[in-house]
Amino acid sequence: MATPTLRIGVDVGGTNTDGVVLDPTRSSEPDRGIVAWKKVSTTKNPSDGINIVIREMFEQSNVDPQSIASVTIGTTHFINAVVEMDQSRLAKVAVIRLCGPFSQSIPVGVDWPSKLRNIICTHRSTVNGGLEIDGSLISELDEHEVRRQCEVIMSKGIKSIVVVGIFSPIDIVYRQEERAAEVIREAYPAADVVMSKDVANIGYLERENAAILNASILSFARRTINSFQDAISRLNLRCPVFVTQNDGTILPASSAAKLPIRTFSSGPTNSMRGAAFLTQDFNKEAMMVVDIGGTTTDVGLLLKNGFPRQAAAYSEISGVRTNFSYPDVRSIGLGGGSIVGKDKDGHLTIGPESVGYQIQTKALVFGGDVPTTTDFTVLADKDVQIGDRALVETSGLQGDLTEFKAKVKSMLERIIDTMKTSPEDIPVVLVGGGAVIAPDSLAGASRVIKPNWSGVANAIGAATARVSGVIDSIESTEAKTLSQAIEDVQSRAVEKAVENGALRESVTVAEVDNFPLQYIANKSRIIVKAVGDFDFSRTDFTDNAQSTNGDVEGAENVLGALEEVSKTDSSDDSSLESIVITKEYIESYKPRVINREWLLSETDLAWITTGCYILGTGGGGSPYQHMLRLREMMRAGATVRIISPWDLKDDDLVACGGGKGSPQVSIEKPYGDE
């Protein structure tokens, strides 16, 4: 039998499950090698949606299951568990910090929304360990204390443990996180252990946050991925199963079950990679990709190398600040199912409310009674064949058609302009099932491209995703040149890609970033990403996600209750929540000033922090940690008074405080109590 060549990509969204069968050997032909594609309404159980869409594609094109080389799945279910703060899918997590005297006074989840923190963050311990920025030891790892903490954690019934060490991403000599994880597994075999260095890079609190989120959804992720693999086996497919991750590359399913956080933003990323594939005949240039779904429009910049621009520093997930690889994507409430209405002044409004997956029963064009963007689009263009056009021709929408077109055009132009990094026009690629609502021209766009098969660009992105290896390291240039240091890191990134499953001959270096460390001689932070095609001759990848702690319990129906958000409410002190800043709040806010003394509020503190960072242009590093420290003091009852220097008496004593040194140290080495 011939070697299998066809690849299947599936995107499991909240509204639809999209699938595509792709022959990569024919990708340069007019049909792009697309053998079959299908879009079905997402079912309550996502594994059923996968089964249905693949089975229907096989029936549509008479594809032999034996010719399938791989199945790659993109999903939003893991991030949904966090966003919905669903206790039935989120486990309690204990954190063991390898930190010596540092971070002793910083609680776990110090900057989290209180409800999410109370669900997940249930134990913190500090243990001797950690490294300095040059790789030397802060202190030796205290293995005895790690074992003692395991006993405490076990007594609390917590089965998810995070190990986070200061400067652990550069620890290739002492391997303290690895050793601590070994000790935990020996002392507490039933526990899931997550090492922070496997999850994210330099940035201590943000890496800890990401590792905690990852640990909290491990059990749910295993059950989900087992159900996906069960769906594939029911189709008699005997091929590797992959899951797409945030940077546009893939993980074997078994690896994704260990690092589900890497899939959190794979939806828009898949669409951007699909857009790169569908526009491969164009000149290699940066493009803005506009992915219009049923409820939202996601916009991101596709770089010349065909991968999405990543967020520059930090990203927030449901109010939690993290620093793992995440695409720079902005979203607005505009989609094919967005509800169209009027405000109190009679002006047209579009979204953010949407009929979502109920569009086929609620939209006017399908016999419903809710005006949507799809209804206006069908009315405006006779070539759009969706539903029954006669139903909207008599609906009375005609008088608002001009305003509707102008409103949609304005919304898209505004978000595109927000994402641009220069005033020059840039090509704009429209993808997604709702792309039909977008106009053919946009201000700021050198051209607007609506490629064939754009409606399943996310599934195409999944099918064409490659394997990556990323190294983020602080390197010494004292004994070698910067070029030599970069070459060393590139070699390690290539090896990492091969280790992750890439065919060595296909691996190339996609991205190289170099940041000399301020105020530190002969040190540079070097980040390299290498990508390659999966090596299908590999047999050393497990076929399924190994489950522990009773996770399996009927993988075929374990996701049936995904829509049942836990009704048990955790203790929630809403008074400690960060203020949600809106335009109305800004315009109405007034600082509290009594007798010429400004009494600082949390709002004042947040705005001063932002102002300090802007005025300092980043030269002194981020004030974020210092803001958290002062905020915790204020929440504990401290009052911060700001006075004019003109109100000081001649004999008043004034003390000045400050810090010095490299900001790269402060982002990884939290303040201590020395």
DRENKOL-721128 format. One line per field, with one value per residue (C-alpha): residue number from 1; x, y, z. Coordinates in nm, 3 decimals, always signed. Layout:
N
seq c(NUM|...)
px c(X|...)
py c(Y|...)
pz c(Z|...)
This chain:
674
seq c(1|2|3|4|5|6|7|8|9|10|11|12|13|14|15|16|17|18|19|20|21|22|23|24|25|26|27|28|29|30|31|32|33|34|35|36|37|38|39|40|41|42|43|44|45|46|47|48|49|50|51|52|53|54|55|56|57|58|59|60|61|62|63|64|65|66|67|68|69|70|71|72|73|74|75|76|77|78|79|80|81|82|83|84|85|86|87|88|89|90|91|92|93|94|95|96|97|98|99|100|101|102|103|104|105|106|107|108|109|110|111|112|113|114|115|116|117|118|119|120|121|122|123|124|125|126|127|128|129|130|131|132|133|134|135|136|137|138|139|140|141|142|143|144|145|146|147|148|149|150|151|152|153|154|155|156|157|158|159|160|161|162|163|164|165|166|167|168|169|170|171|172|173|174|175|176|177|178|179|180|181|182|183|184|185|186|187|188|189|190|191|192|193|194|195|196|197|198|199|200|201|202|203|204|205|206|207|208|209|210|211|212|213|214|215|216|217|218|219|220|221|222|223|224|225|226|227|228|229|230|231|232|233|234|235|236|237|238|239|240|241|242|243|244|245|246|247|248|249|250|251|252|253|254|255|256|257|258|259|260|261|262|263|264|265|266|267|268|269|270|271|272|273|274|275|276|277|278|279|280|281|282|283|284|285|286|287|288|289|290|291|292|293|294|295|296|297|298|299|300|301|302|303|304|305|306|307|308|309|310|311|312|313|314|315|316|317|318|319|320|321|322|323|324|325|326|327|328|329|330|331|332|333|334|335|336|337|338|339|340|341|342|343|344|345|346|347|348|349|350|351|352|353|354|355|356|357|358|359|360|361|362|363|364|365|366|367|368|369|370|371|372|373|374|375|376|377|378|379|380|381|382|383|384|385|386|387|388|389|390|391|392|393|394|395|396|397|398|399|400|401|402|403|404|405|406|407|408|409|410|411|412|413|414|415|416|417|418|419|420|421|422|423|424|425|426|427|428|429|430|431|432|433|434|435|436|437|438|439|440|441|442|443|444|445|446|447|448|449|450|451|452|453|454|455|456|457|458|459|460|461|462|463|464|465|466|467|468|469|470|471|472|473|474|475|476|477|478|479|480|481|482|483|484|485|486|487|488|489|490|491|492|493|494|495|496|497|498|499|500|501|502|503|504|505|506|507|508|509|510|511|512|513|514|515|516|517|518|519|520|521|522|523|524|525|526|527|528|529|530|531|532|533|534|535|536|537|538|539|540|541|542|543|544|545|546|547|548|549|550|551|552|553|554|555|556|557|558|559|560|561|562|563|564|565|566|567|568|569|570|571|572|573|574|575|576|577|578|579|580|581|582|583|584|585|586|587|588|589|590|591|592|593|594|595|596|597|598|599|600|601|602|603|604|605|606|607|608|609|610|611|612|613|614|615|616|617|618|619|620|621|622|623|624|625|626|627|628|629|630|631|632|633|634|635|636|637|638|639|640|641|642|643|644|645|646|647|648|649|650|651|652|653|654|655|656|657|658|659|660|661|662|663|664|665|666|667|668|669|670|671|672|673|674)
px c(+0.000|+0.118|+0.241|-0.050|-0.032|-0.368|-0.401|-0.719|-0.766|-1.061|-1.152|-1.396|-1.555|-1.843|-2.076|-1.945|-1.708|-1.510|-1.315|-1.088|-0.905|-0.585|-0.327|-0.008|+0.161|-0.089|-0.084|+0.043|-0.243|-0.554|-0.760|-0.476|-0.499|-0.828|-0.993|-1.300|-1.429|-1.729|-1.890|-2.144|-2.315|-2.115|-2.276|-2.301|-2.025|-1.731|-1.599|-1.929|-1.879|-1.533|-1.675|-1.959|-1.751|-1.482|-1.733|-1.927|-1.606|-1.520|-1.866|-1.845|-1.513|-1.478|-1.156|-0.993|-0.921|-0.591|-0.470|-0.488|-0.144|-0.258|-0.550|-0.493|-0.753|-0.792|-1.017|-1.126|-1.258|-0.960|-0.961|-1.341|-1.304|-1.093|-1.304|-1.622|-1.448|-1.609|-1.521|-1.620|-1.330|-1.074|-0.868|-0.722|-0.348|-0.058|+0.257|+0.609|+0.845|+1.221|+1.312|+1.527|+1.433|+1.256|+0.877|+0.810|+0.541|+0.376|+0.060|-0.015|-0.259|-0.186|-0.312|-0.593|-0.967|-1.070|-1.330|-1.080|-0.808|-1.039|-1.125|-0.767|-0.496|-0.516|-0.160|+0.177|+0.512|+0.858|+1.166|+1.536|+1.654|+1.663|+1.930|+2.081|+2.073|+2.426|+2.322|+2.484|+2.285|+2.078|+2.074|+2.085|+1.753|+1.610|+1.480|+1.378|+1.146|+0.998|+0.907|+0.757|+0.544|+0.419|+0.280|+0.097|-0.040|-0.151|-0.334|-0.531|-0.639|-0.472|-0.351|-0.209|+0.131|+0.333|+0.709|+0.846|+1.210|+1.372|+1.547|+1.455|+1.428|+1.808|+1.880|+2.051|+2.314|+2.148|+1.801|+1.634|+1.276|+1.339|+1.488|+1.205|+0.951|+1.126|+1.109|+0.738|+0.658|+0.844|+0.664|+0.320|+0.281|-0.087|-0.008|+0.019|+0.340|+0.392|+0.735|+0.703|+0.996|+0.795|+0.509|+0.653|+0.969|+1.145|+0.906|+0.857|+0.503|+0.364|+0.529|+0.392|+0.043|+0.061|+0.185|-0.098|-0.362|-0.204|-0.203|-0.563|-0.699|-0.474|-0.737|-1.004|-0.759|-0.680|-1.048|-1.111|-0.821|-0.910|-1.259|-1.108|-0.893|-1.191|-1.375|-1.080|-1.055|-1.429|-1.357|-1.096|-0.816|-0.473|-0.268|-0.108|-0.344|-0.218|-0.355|-0.269|-0.099|-0.092|+0.201|+0.058|+0.241|+0.130|+0.173|+0.120|-0.205|-0.015|+0.195|-0.108|-0.265|+0.035|+0.048|-0.313|-0.244|-0.051|-0.379|-0.562|-0.556|-0.516|-0.847|-0.745|-0.392|-0.523|-0.722|-0.410|-0.203|-0.488|-0.485|-0.109|-0.170|-0.455|-0.252|+0.077|+0.084|+0.106|+0.429|+0.576|+0.470|+0.300|-0.079|-0.364|-0.593|-0.954|-1.131|-1.508|-1.695|-2.049|-2.004|-1.669|-1.410|-1.047|-0.774|-0.404|-0.092|+0.053|+0.429|+0.632|+0.740|+0.376|+0.334|+0.126|+0.288|+0.317|+0.215|+0.515|+0.533|+0.237|-0.112|-0.417|-0.639|-0.961|-0.787|-0.473|-0.144|+0.077|+0.381|+0.366|+0.364|+0.040|-0.064|-0.124|-0.496|-0.769|-1.139|-1.460|-1.823|-1.897|-1.992|-2.235|-2.483|-2.446|-2.782|-2.867|-3.082|-3.115|-3.009|-3.222|-3.129|-3.240|-2.889|-2.811|-2.621|-2.438|-2.347|-2.183|-2.484|-2.518|-2.760|-2.448|-2.514|-2.891|-2.862|-3.042|-3.355|-3.342|-3.219|-3.486|-3.343|-3.412|-3.764|-3.675|-3.753|-3.410|-3.238|-2.873|-2.578|-2.638|-2.991|-2.861|-2.582|-2.824|-3.049|-2.757|-2.613|-2.820|-2.514|-2.510|-2.700|-2.792|-3.140|-3.451|-3.387|-3.763|-3.795|-3.568|-3.694|-4.024|-3.877|-3.842|-3.461|-3.407|-3.418|-3.127|-2.908|-2.684|-2.621|-2.553|-2.285|-2.118|-2.124|-1.966|-1.703|-1.618|-1.589|-1.350|-1.140|-1.104|-0.981|-0.744|-0.597|-0.549|-0.342|-0.121|+0.236|+0.282|+0.055|+0.114|-0.168|-0.144|-0.314|-0.617|-0.726|-1.085|-1.153|-1.410|-1.771|-1.887|-1.647|-1.940|-2.057|-1.736|-1.710|-1.476|-1.270|-1.147|-0.957|-0.601|-0.603|-0.390|-0.625|-0.893|-0.857|-1.137|-0.971|-1.161|-1.231|-1.188|-1.486|-1.278|-0.943|-0.912|-0.937|-0.689|-0.450|-0.476|-0.413|-0.102|+0.046|+0.409|+0.623|+0.823|+1.105|+1.155|+1.454|+1.447|+1.781|+2.013|+2.359|+2.703|+2.907|+3.218|+3.396|+3.224|+3.078|+2.708|+2.689|+2.834|+2.587|+2.296|+2.425|+2.438|+2.079|+1.967|+2.121|+1.937|+1.608|+1.654|+1.721|+1.414|+1.199|+1.334|+1.270|+0.911|+0.865|+0.998|+1.176|+1.534|+1.588|+1.280|+1.363|+1.443|+1.488|+1.175|+1.243|+1.547|+1.527|+1.819|+1.792|+2.114|+2.056|+2.068|+2.340|+2.482|+2.802|+2.831|+2.477|+2.203|+1.859|+1.822|+1.491|+1.487|+1.200|+1.270|+0.992|+0.968|+0.732|+0.630|+0.835|+0.567|+0.824|+0.844|+0.698|+0.805|+0.492|+0.222|-0.112|-0.320|-0.305|-0.228|-0.481|-0.436|-0.645|-0.951|-0.967|-1.086|-1.427|-1.601|-1.412|-1.685|-1.938|-1.729|-1.776|-2.151|-2.181|-1.962|-2.247|-2.322|-2.123|-2.073|-2.346|-2.132|-2.009|-1.675|-1.611|-1.565|-1.460|-1.561|-1.431|-1.079|-1.141|-0.952|-1.168|-1.302|-1.202|-1.465|-1.500|-1.784|-1.578|-1.283|-1.503|-1.680|-1.384|-1.252|-0.949|-1.012|-0.842|-0.894|-0.717|-0.467|-0.381|-0.446|-0.555|-0.448|-0.707|-0.647|-0.759|-0.501|-0.235|-0.314|-0.300|+0.022|+0.180|+0.089|+0.217|+0.548|+0.602|+0.527|+0.738|+1.021|+0.998|+1.070|+1.425|+1.376|+1.166|+0.802|+0.661|+0.409|+0.562|+0.600|+0.238|+0.128|+0.333|+0.181|-0.169|-0.140|-0.034|-0.334|-0.570|-0.425|-0.526|-0.236|-0.320|-0.103|-0.105|+0.040|+0.119|+0.270|+0.637|+0.531|+0.337|+0.649|+0.783|+1.142|+1.240|+1.051|+1.260|+1.240|+1.359|+1.415|+1.373|+1.454|+1.616|+1.906|+2.030|+1.896|+1.517|+1.576|+1.663|+1.352|+1.105|+1.238|+1.358|+1.068|+1.130|+1.231|+1.247|+1.624)
py c(+0.000|+0.352|+0.577|+0.780|+1.145|+1.306|+1.527|+1.612|+1.941|+1.997|+2.313|+2.261|+2.600|+2.717|+2.753|+2.518|+2.227|+2.271|+2.000|+1.971|+1.684|+1.814|+1.663|+1.866|+1.727|+1.931|+2.252|+2.464|+2.364|+2.584|+2.370|+2.385|+2.009|+2.034|+1.695|+1.765|+2.019|+2.031|+2.257|+2.122|+2.274|+2.200|+1.931|+1.927|+1.668|+1.801|+1.448|+1.374|+1.685|+1.561|+1.219|+1.365|+1.612|+1.355|+1.084|+1.321|+1.431|+1.067|+1.004|+1.320|+1.232|+0.852|+0.896|+0.573|+0.600|+0.417|+0.714|+0.956|+1.045|+1.262|+1.433|+1.776|+1.933|+2.292|+2.356|+2.635|+2.409|+2.445|+2.825|+2.819|+2.628|+2.915|+3.197|+3.042|+2.978|+2.634|+2.442|+2.113|+2.152|+2.336|+2.152|+2.301|+2.369|+2.380|+2.577|+2.499|+2.790|+2.733|+3.084|+3.117|+3.441|+3.591|+3.616|+3.509|+3.776|+3.737|+3.520|+3.283|+3.447|+3.790|+3.961|+3.717|+3.783|+3.673|+3.419|+3.234|+3.256|+3.103|+2.813|+2.725|+2.870|+2.667|+2.618|+2.792|+2.696|+2.846|+2.624|+2.702|+2.700|+2.926|+3.081|+3.423|+3.576|+3.447|+3.088|+3.068|+2.939|+3.151|+2.840|+2.462|+2.283|+2.173|+1.827|+1.747|+2.049|+1.951|+1.610|+1.772|+2.003|+1.700|+1.560|+1.886|+1.904|+1.541|+1.603|+1.881|+1.646|+1.855|+1.651|+1.924|+2.070|+2.344|+2.380|+2.725|+2.824|+3.164|+3.178|+2.814|+2.867|+2.912|+2.628|+2.367|+2.272|+2.223|+2.136|+2.222|+2.211|+1.869|+1.736|+1.880|+1.718|+1.381|+1.417|+1.503|+1.204|+0.975|+1.118|+1.164|+0.935|+1.026|+1.395|+1.579|+1.784|+2.084|+2.249|+2.618|+2.609|+2.372|+2.621|+2.972|+3.179|+3.456|+3.650|+3.485|+3.574|+3.550|+3.209|+3.090|+3.207|+3.022|+2.704|+2.719|+2.755|+2.465|+2.245|+2.330|+2.201|+1.895|+1.641|+1.801|+1.820|+1.449|+1.361|+1.595|+1.466|+1.105|+1.175|+1.326|+1.020|+0.797|+0.975|+0.915|+0.544|+0.499|+0.610|+0.331|+0.583|+0.455|+0.774|+1.029|+1.279|+1.633|+1.943|+2.294|+2.539|+2.918|+2.988|+2.807|+2.478|+2.137|+1.915|+1.538|+1.474|+1.317|+1.635|+1.862|+1.671|+1.777|+2.139|+2.231|+2.600|+2.609|+2.559|+2.855|+3.087|+2.832|+2.928|+3.266|+3.133|+2.847|+3.095|+3.305|+3.003|+2.897|+3.245|+3.211|+2.880|+3.017|+3.324|+3.147|+3.270|+3.633|+3.815|+3.731|+4.033|+4.105|+4.079|+4.167|+3.867|+3.941|+3.628|+3.688|+3.419|+3.393|+3.622|+3.802|+3.927|+3.845|+4.052|+3.971|+4.046|+3.765|+3.813|+3.751|+3.413|+3.297|+3.294|+3.531|+3.823|+3.726|+3.947|+4.163|+4.096|+3.981|+3.859|+3.832|+3.526|+3.585|+3.854|+3.647|+3.795|+3.538|+3.540|+3.222|+3.233|+3.403|+3.566|+3.941|+3.936|+4.194|+4.111|+4.307|+4.200|+4.168|+3.837|+3.670|+3.625|+3.971|+4.125|+4.452|+4.702|+5.073|+5.287|+5.544|+5.806|+5.585|+5.503|+5.149|+4.923|+4.600|+4.349|+4.262|+4.037|+3.751|+3.468|+3.247|+2.885|+2.954|+3.161|+2.896|+2.936|+3.298|+3.500|+3.651|+3.481|+3.143|+3.231|+3.372|+3.713|+3.857|+4.094|+3.993|+4.102|+3.799|+3.923|+4.263|+4.100|+3.873|+4.171|+4.379|+4.120|+3.887|+3.665|+3.567|+3.240|+3.202|+3.105|+3.247|+3.591|+3.655|+3.662|+3.966|+4.150|+4.205|+4.264|+4.643|+4.639|+4.817|+5.167|+5.088|+4.915|+5.215|+5.285|+4.913|+4.898|+5.213|+5.083|+4.745|+4.914|+5.159|+4.886|+4.680|+4.979|+5.092|+4.755|+4.711|+5.057|+4.969|+4.664|+4.831|+4.924|+5.182|+5.424|+5.246|+5.045|+4.669|+4.370|+4.246|+3.880|+3.801|+3.452|+3.279|+3.180|+3.538|+3.695|+3.739|+4.042|+4.239|+4.491|+4.446|+4.755|+4.905|+5.223|+5.135|+4.815|+4.802|+4.525|+4.308|+3.936|+3.682|+3.354|+3.040|+2.810|+3.106|+2.978|+2.682|+2.862|+2.753|+2.384|+2.440|+2.606|+2.301|+2.060|+2.251|+2.326|+2.235|+2.128|+2.386|+2.409|+2.729|+2.819|+3.131|+3.163|+3.416|+3.361|+3.485|+3.659|+3.688|+3.389|+3.395|+3.648|+3.729|+3.558|+3.241|+3.257|+3.294|+2.999|+2.785|+2.874|+2.810|+2.461|+2.391|+2.514|+2.282|+1.989|+2.086|+2.080|+1.737|+1.616|+1.741|+1.534|+1.740|+1.582|+1.704|+1.781|+2.007|+2.218|+2.585|+2.877|+3.094|+3.366|+3.505|+3.778|+3.918|+4.149|+4.270|+4.293|+4.647|+4.721|+4.367|+4.313|+4.030|+3.896|+3.870|+3.716|+3.516|+3.368|+3.133|+2.942|+2.656|+2.488|+2.178|+1.916|+1.626|+1.309|+1.047|+0.769|+0.839|+0.569|+0.706|+0.913|+0.762|+0.714|+0.848|+1.083|+0.875|+0.935|+0.914|+0.974|+0.814|+1.061|+0.821|+0.728|+0.687|+0.912|+0.888|+1.081|+1.264|+1.594|+1.567|+1.815|+2.087|+2.333|+2.258|+2.531|+2.449|+2.598|+2.593|+2.945|+2.985|+3.252|+3.572|+3.904|+4.133|+4.432|+4.315|+4.297|+4.525|+4.807|+4.757|+5.075|+5.200|+5.531|+5.628|+5.540|+5.750|+6.052|+6.035|+5.944|+6.199|+6.148|+6.179|+6.496|+6.612|+6.918|+6.927|+6.557|+6.314|+5.979|+5.718|+5.468|+5.152|+5.338|+5.611|+5.344|+5.164|+5.486|+5.607|+5.269|+5.303|+5.662|+5.567|+5.294|+5.527|+5.816|+5.576|+5.425|+5.086|+5.181|+5.102|+4.796|+4.746|+4.901|+4.613|+4.419|+4.737|+4.826|+4.483|+4.526|+4.866|+4.747|+4.455|+4.700|+4.922|+4.624|+4.533|+4.877|+5.107|+5.465|+5.631|+6.010|+6.230|+6.591|+6.889|+6.956|+7.316|+7.186|+7.044|+7.222|+7.340|+7.079|+6.781|+6.474|+6.338|+5.987|+5.885|+5.526|+5.355|+5.064|+5.009|+4.734|+4.541|+4.522|+4.167|+4.071|+4.229|+4.059|+3.715|+3.768|+3.899|+4.121|+3.940|+4.006|+4.016)
pz c(+0.000|-0.080|+0.201|+0.348|+0.238|+0.318|+0.625|+0.810|+0.993|+1.228|+1.416|+1.705|+1.770|+1.980|+1.679|+1.411|+1.369|+1.045|+0.868|+0.565|+0.395|+0.236|+0.003|+0.069|-0.241|-0.451|-0.246|-0.537|-0.768|-0.811|-0.573|-0.316|-0.279|-0.088|-0.134|+0.081|+0.332|+0.560|+0.819|+1.069|+1.372|+1.685|+1.899|+2.277|+2.280|+2.070|+1.999|+1.823|+1.610|+1.508|+1.422|+1.217|+1.014|+0.924|+0.838|+0.611|+0.436|+0.373|+0.227|+0.018|-0.146|-0.108|+0.090|+0.206|+0.583|+0.520|+0.312|+0.608|+0.745|+1.039|+1.209|+1.364|+1.592|+1.705|+2.004|+2.239|+2.513|+2.744|+2.753|+2.788|+3.116|+3.255|+3.110|+3.252|+3.588|+3.589|+3.907|+3.745|+3.501|+3.716|+3.978|+4.297|+4.265|+4.514|+4.434|+4.555|+4.492|+4.472|+4.571|+4.884|+5.065|+4.764|+4.706|+5.067|+5.113|+4.772|+4.780|+4.494|+4.253|+4.398|+4.082|+3.990|+3.994|+4.344|+4.227|+4.006|+4.271|+4.534|+4.301|+4.202|+4.430|+4.751|+4.880|+4.856|+5.004|+4.965|+4.958|+4.935|+4.572|+4.268|+4.047|+3.985|+3.637|+3.566|+3.641|+3.983|+4.281|+4.516|+4.732|+4.704|+4.658|+4.994|+4.902|+5.259|+5.268|+4.929|+5.076|+5.384|+5.169|+4.973|+5.299|+5.368|+5.013|+5.026|+5.355|+5.183|+4.903|+4.631|+4.333|+4.104|+4.197|+4.028|+4.078|+3.996|+4.044|+4.005|+3.665|+3.600|+3.218|+3.207|+3.453|+3.236|+3.495|+3.836|+3.692|+4.019|+3.890|+3.738|+4.061|+4.270|+4.035|+4.081|+4.458|+4.444|+4.222|+4.464|+4.768|+4.609|+4.301|+4.249|+4.194|+3.862|+3.858|+3.627|+3.593|+3.513|+3.267|+3.046|+3.023|+2.980|+2.976|+3.170|+3.397|+3.736|+3.843|+3.490|+3.437|+3.770|+3.670|+3.340|+3.508|+3.762|+3.491|+3.303|+3.614|+3.694|+3.361|+3.325|+3.429|+3.211|+2.919|+2.944|+2.938|+2.644|+2.435|+2.516|+2.383|+2.066|+2.014|+2.082|+1.799|+1.566|+1.655|+1.592|+1.234|+1.201|+1.155|+1.259|+1.233|+1.469|+1.633|+1.692|+1.863|+1.742|+1.975|+2.005|+1.773|+1.469|+1.522|+1.652|+1.953|+1.961|+2.148|+2.437|+2.474|+2.446|+2.734|+2.945|+2.820|+2.735|+2.800|+2.473|+2.286|+2.444|+2.141|+1.866|+1.701|+1.554|+1.501|+1.286|+1.078|+1.023|+0.922|+0.692|+0.538|+0.476|+0.298|+0.084|-0.024|-0.090|-0.451|-0.339|-0.269|+0.068|+0.271|+0.599|+0.583|+0.818|+0.869|+0.963|+1.090|+1.109|+1.298|+1.424|+1.724|+1.704|+1.459|+1.544|+1.379|+1.376|+1.174|+0.964|+0.930|+0.614|+0.752|+0.749|+1.129|+1.345|+1.523|+1.888|+2.179|+2.273|+2.645|+2.849|+2.777|+2.998|+3.018|+3.207|+3.411|+3.477|+3.354|+3.177|+2.948|+2.739|+2.359|+2.254|+1.927|+1.919|+1.835|+1.896|+1.891|+1.840|+1.873|+1.502|+1.341|+1.107|+1.391|+1.546|+1.637|+1.460|+1.649|+1.723|+2.018|+2.198|+1.935|+1.648|+1.526|+1.409|+1.649|+1.560|+1.830|+2.060|+2.130|+1.884|+1.810|+1.777|+1.689|+1.685|+1.368|+1.162|+1.375|+1.492|+1.190|+0.962|+0.655|+0.818|+0.929|+1.271|+1.417|+1.507|+1.257|+1.213|+1.004|+0.781|+0.702|+0.592|+0.388|+0.201|+0.131|+0.000|-0.239|-0.457|-0.509|-0.141|-0.125|+0.242|+0.361|+0.193|+0.044|+0.010|+0.389|+0.421|+0.113|+0.295|+0.641|+0.625|+0.652|+0.319|+0.470|+0.706|+0.447|+0.372|+0.740|+0.801|+0.529|+0.661|+1.018|+0.932|+0.717|+0.996|+1.261|+1.049|+0.944|+1.305|+1.434|+1.138|+1.198|+1.568|+1.475|+1.213|+1.305|+1.028|+0.837|+0.504|+0.351|+0.402|+0.232|+0.426|+0.405|+0.504|+0.638|+0.856|+0.809|+0.858|+0.604|+0.368|+0.571|+0.499|+0.209|-0.088|-0.004|+0.322|+0.404|+0.502|+0.294|-0.021|-0.134|+0.023|-0.044|+0.001|-0.098|-0.192|+0.105|+0.341|+0.542|+0.665|+0.693|+1.055|+0.962|+0.677|+0.923|+1.146|+0.857|+0.742|+1.087|+1.144|+1.441|+1.634|+1.884|+2.085|+2.302|+2.524|+2.697|+2.861|+2.712|+2.808|+2.536|+2.750|+2.594|+2.254|+2.012|+1.997|+1.656|+1.804|+2.094|+1.851|+1.645|+1.961|+2.052|+1.693|+1.709|+2.033|+1.883|+1.584|+1.818|+2.021|+1.704|+1.612|+1.966|+1.930|+1.615|+1.322|+1.025|+1.065|+0.694|+0.689|+0.995|+0.940|+1.177|+1.158|+1.416|+1.600|+1.866|+2.062|+2.364|+2.531|+2.908|+3.043|+3.299|+3.278|+3.083|+2.831|+2.870|+2.607|+2.603|+2.281|+2.161|+1.860|+1.698|+1.456|+1.255|+1.038|+0.896|+1.114|+1.070|+1.001|+1.032|+1.406|+1.629|+1.967|+2.027|+2.242|+2.072|+2.355|+2.646|+2.951|+3.226|+3.598|+3.906|+3.749|+3.459|+3.191|+3.331|+2.997|+2.758|+2.498|+2.707|+2.964|+2.780|+2.770|+3.055|+2.907|+2.915|+3.280|+3.455|+3.821|+4.035|+4.350|+4.409|+4.582|+4.836|+4.646|+4.791|+4.509|+4.702|+4.616|+4.241|+4.007|+3.874|+3.522|+3.340|+3.097|+2.913|+3.146|+3.455|+3.336|+3.262|+3.600|+3.825|+4.075|+4.303|+4.675|+4.805|+5.165|+5.312|+5.026|+5.076|+4.792|+4.941|+4.688|+4.558|+4.356|+4.044|+4.110|+4.168|+3.841|+3.639|+3.805|+3.725|+3.358|+3.350|+3.511|+3.253|+2.962|+3.092|+3.176|+2.823|+2.976|+3.065|+3.430|+3.369|+3.452|+3.773|+3.788|+4.079|+4.283|+4.212|+4.338|+4.656|+4.733|+4.642|+4.886|+5.158|+5.080|+5.088|+5.428|+5.558|+5.471|+5.368|+5.104|+5.114|+4.841|+4.931|+4.758|+4.836|+4.908|+5.209|+5.376|+5.681|+5.687|+5.947|+5.796|+5.717|+5.361|+5.267|+4.905|+4.785|+4.461|+4.290|+4.057|+3.829|+3.535|+3.483|+3.358|+3.717|+3.870|+3.635|+3.736|+4.093|+4.307|+4.606|+4.923|+5.295|+5.342)
